[in-house]
Amino acid sequence: MSDALEADQTFYDKFPAESRVVRSSLLGAFLALTLGAIFGIIQTLHRTGIFRGLIASTDYYTLLTAHGVFLALSFTTFFLAGLFTWAVVRSLDRPLVNIKITWTWYALMAGGMTMTGITILAGLVDAVDMSADVLFTFYAPLQAHPLFYTGLAVFIVGTWLAGADWFRTWLAWREENPNERIPLQTFMVLTTMIMWYIASSAVAASVLIFLLPWSLGLIESVNPTLTRTLFWFFGHPVVYFWLMPAYLLWYTVLPSIAGGRLFSDPLARVVFVLFVLLSTPVGIHHQYLDPGIAEGFKFISMTNTMFLLLPSLLTAFTVVASVEYGARQRGGTGVFGWLRSLPWRDPAFTGMMLAGLMFAAGGFSGMVNAGMNVNYMIHNTIWVPGHFHLTVGTAVALTFMAATYWLWPQITNKPIYSSQIGLFQVVLWFIGMALMSNAMHAQGLLGVPRRTAEPEYSGFDYPVAFGGFEELNVQIAIGGTLLFLSTVLFIGNLVLTMGNPRVSGIAETLRPALSGPDDAPEVLDDLRIWSGIAVVLVVLAYALPLAAIINDGGLFGPGVGTYPVWIDAAAGAIADVTVSAAWSLVDALALLGSRLLDAAVAGVIA
């Protein structure tokens, strides 16, 4: 494999069939972005009371559902599908095994999301007996039309087939290159999909076993706590499913744009392995106020969540070191003077750097969400949307938009219409999100609720700390308007780019890391080991809580009588065995982790 295969040819030149898949996936993502942005600005103006003439408050929740599903599921996943197809084909330097299979999973994803979207938007039409006002968090007791759940199931199956397509391509490459290390971009794709398979299994079970049959009338009731827990089994790692493509771009593309090279390939691999192990067994931290889950399980989830700080800190160190190296290669000097040598006029670079800066702020607010006692104060307030607008809304979305300015010419041979518009667009997004998210966090500390069309209560005055309630509403409205304008500029710039003629000589090179894959322990590439450990950790984190939920509320809800009768008798034995196994696994993981980190650090120093 050539680490600089784009030096003479663009991706479009070398893999035209795969380029069409990548473009189609990205265009699907940008269609969802456009719809989500439209719904977002309507929500913002309605909730803040600036303008409520477009929708009734009862329709607010339809748009809220559409905003979340189109942006948090459709936009992110379609972009990921295109980016991962590019990354696998580029890094393995070979086409996909069967392009017909590729188009099959794309069709399933597009068809499934279309069904889901139609069901949601039908709620705006009174004459159509169809709706899905269940919000992005689509667990019981809220119920949607069966087509909503059917579309989600088809969409998830499409993502599973996409992952199988990428694994199949890697296996074909491995047969031809049995002694080579997995290229870093392919390694990132495969580990992300391992995490996705584990996490999405829970939401697939929730949809197919409980929610879809319930909406069809095949079963009378469901256990709300069970469906909620299965959702958050999926709902937290899905954040990393969105974020890991951004990490791929930060690790492999951003250093090259800066004029440098990735600081450490081994550390990048360690980060993605840590996400596979740690991202799923923490979902209960979203359920601190759920009475159906014991406090002990919540405390364990809180502790596990804190370990997720490690891959984020490793990423901050590695990416900043890589960018600094690039700046110094460009002539930068001094403790901070090297910052002036970076290509700040490049929208791809500036956008990704601003996204990373905003992600750091999101990490601080995420620590508040993760802590049990502090979480009680901000739970279900607008603080929570303020947090994930920093993470998925900026760290992910802004990275994806900025990276498009670099990636689109490589998959089309068409230069970006205007880099100046692109630069203004990414900066405008950063400013808009800073205003909106800051006000959301401040209102959350005042107790302002989330998921509310008109958060105003007779006889109740919000404290004036952090500015008055109305002033913060204005700040949210201004920020939301800037975000909408930024989206319009991005889509407009891309549409104009599509009208440009194809040119040559625009290929970009991704340079190899300073510390390459040969410096990483070979065990990092053994995906079977990490998959097995990840499954064991998930079982340890969720077996007892799920057993207790089913024992207390029934598999299909209270009074149905279909839950296993053996749970009461076996619960004690299960607990004893699980605790014993947990301590053994902890000791083994501690030893393995120590050896891995020692090896990785030794490789970096060498």
Disulfide bonds with the S-S distance in Angstrom:
none
